[in-house]
Amino acid sequence: MERKLRRNVARIEAVREQLVVAELQLDHFADVATDAELEAIVADSPLASAEQRDATRSAEVMRRDRDRLRGELARLEREQDDLLDELANAR
């Protein structure tokens, strides 16, 4: 059980690190999408509109990845709580 708990803690740390990176990337892609949206409005051209759609799509992909990592972290933390409860009850 302690081995499971150690693996879980290591996985939580890894997911937290991935989440930090995903949030930074999402911030960047969201800024790019906002800039592209403004450019599309000002330029009023098919190319600017296409670039805006691509930027928005990229930001949405990053948002889904960030949300997936948040969900995984929540699951791992619940699992850790359960393992700690089991460990406390076993002693």
Backbone as JSON, one array per atom type, in Angstrom:
{
  "sequence": "MERKLRRNVARIEAVREQLVVAELQLDHFADVATDAELEAIVADSPLASAEQRDATRSAEVMRRDRDRLRGELARLEREQDDLLDELANAR",
  "N": [[0.82, -1.18, 0.0], [1.95, 1.23, 0.77], [3.76, 1.53, -1.29], [2.05, 1.96, -3.45], [1.05, 4.41, -2.65], [3.35, 6.01, -2.75], [3.89, 5.91, -5.52], [1.59, 7.17, -6.42], [1.92, 9.75, -5.31], [4.19, 10.58, -6.73], [3.11, 10.63, -9.29], [1.17, 12.61, -8.98], [2.82, 14.84, -8.57], [4.07, 14.96, -11.09], [1.86, 15.45, -12.79], [1.02, 17.89, -11.79], [3.2, 19.49, -12.56], [2.95, 19.26, -15.35], [0.5, 20.52, -15.6], [1.08, 23.17, -14.91], [2.67, 23.92, -17.1], [0.81, 23.53, -19.17], [-1.09, 25.48, -18.5], [0.39, 27.82, -18.84], [0.91, 27.63, -21.58], [-1.71, 27.72, -22.53], [-2.43, 30.33, -21.78], [-0.75, 31.75, -23.5], [-1.67, 30.87, -26.09], [-4.32, 31.72, -25.94], [-3.96, 34.49, -25.85], [-2.82, 34.85, -28.39], [-4.99, 34.07, -29.94], [-6.84, 36.06, -29.29], [-5.51, 38.32, -30.28], [-5.48, 37.61, -32.99], [-8.18, 37.6, -33.52], [-8.83, 40.31, -33.28], [-7.24, 41.28, -35.37], [-8.52, 40.04, -37.5], [-10.95, 41.36, -37.48], [-10.18, 44.0, -38.0], [-8.74, 43.76, -40.43], [-10.53, 42.45, -42.07], [-10.42, 40.32, -43.94], [-10.28, 37.24, -45.85], [-7.99, 35.69, -45.28], [-7.1, 36.67, -42.79], [-9.3, 35.97, -41.27], [-9.18, 33.18, -41.45], [-6.77, 32.71, -40.13], [-7.51, 33.56, -37.63], [-9.48, 31.67, -36.94], [-7.86, 29.37, -36.84], [-6.13, 30.04, -34.73], [-7.95, 30.27, -32.64], [-8.88, 27.65, -32.55], [-6.53, 26.33, -31.77], [-6.17, 27.41, -29.22], [-8.42, 26.36, -27.99], [-7.87, 23.62, -28.05], [-5.7, 23.57, -26.29], [-7.03, 24.41, -24.0], [-8.76, 22.27, -23.53], [-6.84, 20.3, -23.0], [-5.67, 21.34, -20.68], [-7.92, 21.21, -18.99], [-8.3, 18.45, -18.95], [-5.99, 17.65, -17.59], [-6.45, 18.89, -15.13], [-8.66, 17.42, -14.28], [-7.49, 14.88, -14.09], [-5.64, 15.35, -12.06], [-7.36, 15.91, -9.92], [-8.59, 13.41, -9.68], [-6.38, 11.81, -8.98], [-5.7, 12.97, -6.55], [-7.97, 12.34, -5.02], [-7.67, 9.58, -5.04], [-5.29, 9.42, -3.6], [-6.17, 10.35, -1.1], [-7.91, 8.24, -0.45], [-6.06, 6.13, -0.29], [-4.49, 7.0, 1.84], [-6.4, 6.93, 3.87], [-6.9, 4.17, 3.94], [-4.36, 3.3, 4.73], [-4.15, 4.48, 7.27], [-6.23, 3.18, 8.58], [-5.3, 0.6, 8.55], [-3.35, 0.51, 10.39]],
  "CA": [[0.0, 0.0, 0.0], [2.85, 2.38, 0.8], [4.32, 1.64, -2.63], [1.0, 2.6, -4.25], [0.98, 5.8, -2.23], [4.53, 6.69, -3.31], [3.66, 6.06, -6.97], [0.55, 8.18, -6.58], [2.52, 11.06, -5.02], [5.05, 10.91, -7.87], [2.23, 10.95, -10.43], [0.57, 13.92, -8.68], [3.84, 15.85, -8.85], [4.25, 15.05, -12.55], [0.68, 16.07, -13.37], [1.07, 19.32, -11.4], [4.17, 20.14, -13.45], [2.33, 19.34, -16.68], [-0.57, 21.5, -15.53], [1.7, 24.5, -14.96], [3.06, 24.15, -18.49], [-0.42, 23.65, -19.97], [-1.71, 26.78, -18.22], [1.22, 28.84, -19.51], [0.65, 27.51, -23.02], [-3.07, 28.2, -22.78], [-2.37, 31.8, -21.72], [-0.14, 32.21, -24.75], [-2.55, 30.63, -27.22], [-5.49, 32.58, -25.79], [-3.53, 35.82, -26.28], [-2.68, 34.81, -29.84], [-6.35, 34.02, -30.51], [-7.42, 37.4, -29.13], [-4.86, 39.19, -31.27], [-5.93, 37.2, -34.33], [-9.57, 38.04, -33.66], [-8.78, 41.75, -33.56], [-6.69, 41.44, -36.72], [-9.56, 39.64, -38.45], [-11.95, 42.42, -37.51], [-9.6, 45.18, -38.65], [-8.34, 43.46, -41.81], [-11.72, 42.03, -42.82], [-9.99, 39.54, -45.1], [-10.4, 35.79, -45.65], [-6.77, 35.17, -44.66], [-7.13, 37.02, -41.37], [-10.36, 35.15, -40.66], [-8.66, 31.81, -41.34], [-5.77, 32.72, -39.06], [-8.25, 33.69, -36.37], [-10.07, 30.36, -36.66], [-6.77, 28.46, -36.44], [-5.66, 30.44, -33.4], [-9.01, 29.92, -31.69], [-8.85, 26.19, -32.44], [-5.35, 25.96, -30.97], [-6.45, 27.77, -27.83], [-9.41, 25.42, -27.48], [-7.15, 22.36, -27.81], [-4.94, 23.75, -25.05], [-8.01, 24.48, -22.9], [-9.2, 20.88, -23.25], [-5.71, 19.6, -22.38], [-5.59, 21.83, -19.31], [-9.05, 20.65, -18.25], [-8.03, 17.02, -18.75], [-4.99, 17.54, -16.52], [-7.12, 19.23, -13.87], [-9.46, 16.25, -13.9], [-6.59, 13.81, -13.68], [-5.1, 15.73, -10.77], [-8.42, 15.71, -8.93], [-8.75, 11.96, -9.49], [-5.21, 11.32, -8.25], [-5.79, 13.45, -5.17], [-8.97, 11.5, -4.35], [-7.03, 8.28, -4.85], [-4.33, 9.58, -2.51], [-6.96, 10.41, 0.13], [-8.37, 6.88, -0.17], [-4.91, 5.33, 0.14], [-4.12, 7.44, 3.19], [-7.42, 6.39, 4.78], [-6.63, 2.74, 4.07], [-3.14, 3.14, 5.5], [-4.45, 4.84, 8.65], [-7.08, 2.14, 9.15], [-4.55, -0.66, 8.63], [-2.39, 0.58, 11.51]],
  "C": [[0.88, 1.27, 0.0], [3.49, 2.61, -0.57], [3.32, 2.33, -3.57], [0.93, 4.09, -3.93], [2.17, 6.59, -2.79], [4.38, 6.92, -4.82], [2.63, 7.16, -7.24], [1.1, 9.58, -6.34], [3.4, 11.5, -6.18], [4.2, 11.32, -9.08], [1.57, 12.32, -10.22], [1.57, 15.03, -8.99], [4.03, 16.05, -10.36], [3.07, 15.77, -13.2], [0.64, 17.56, -13.01], [2.05, 20.09, -12.28], [3.61, 20.3, -14.85], [1.24, 20.4, -16.71], [-0.03, 22.93, -15.57], [2.06, 24.85, -16.4], [1.82, 24.36, -19.36], [-1.1, 25.0, -19.74], [-0.93, 27.91, -18.87], [0.97, 28.82, -21.02], [-0.74, 28.03, -23.37], [-3.1, 29.73, -22.75], [-1.82, 32.36, -23.03], [-1.09, 32.07, -25.93], [-3.83, 31.47, -27.14], [-5.16, 34.01, -26.21], [-3.4, 35.89, -27.8], [-4.06, 34.83, -30.51], [-7.03, 35.39, -30.41], [-6.84, 38.37, -30.14], [-5.34, 38.88, -32.69], [-7.37, 37.64, -34.57], [-9.62, 39.54, -33.98], [-8.27, 42.02, -34.97], [-7.74, 41.08, -37.77], [-10.63, 40.72, -38.58], [-11.43, 43.62, -38.3], [-9.32, 44.91, -40.13], [-9.54, 43.11, -42.68], [-11.34, 41.3, -44.11], [-10.14, 38.05, -44.81], [-9.18, 35.2, -44.96], [-6.76, 35.45, -43.16], [-8.19, 36.2, -40.63], [-9.9, 33.71, -40.47], [-7.63, 31.72, -40.22], [-6.45, 32.81, -37.69], [-8.88, 32.36, -35.98], [-9.02, 29.37, -36.18], [-6.3, 28.77, -35.03], [-6.69, 30.07, -32.33], [-9.05, 28.41, -31.47], [-7.69, 25.73, -31.57], [-5.57, 26.26, -29.49], [-7.45, 26.78, -27.21], [-8.77, 24.05, -27.2], [-6.37, 22.45, -26.5], [-5.87, 23.8, -23.84], [-8.48, 23.09, -22.53], [-8.09, 20.1, -22.56], [-5.57, 20.04, -20.92], [-6.71, 21.24, -18.45], [-8.87, 19.17, -17.97], [-7.04, 16.83, -17.62], [-5.59, 17.89, -15.16], [-7.95, 18.05, -13.36], [-8.61, 15.1, -13.41], [-5.99, 14.1, -12.3], [-6.13, 15.52, -9.67], [-8.61, 14.23, -8.63], [-7.61, 11.39, -8.66], [-5.24, 11.76, -6.79], [-6.85, 12.68, -4.38], [-8.4, 10.12, -4.06], [-6.04, 8.34, -3.69], [-5.07, 9.62, -1.17], [-7.43, 9.01, 0.53], [-7.22, 6.01, 0.33], [-4.47, 5.72, 1.54], [-5.11, 6.94, 4.23], [-7.17, 4.91, 5.02], [-5.41, 2.5, 4.95], [-3.38, 3.44, 6.98], [-5.29, 3.75, 9.33], [-6.36, 0.81, 9.32], [-3.61, -0.66, 9.85], [-3.06, 0.55, 12.83]]
}
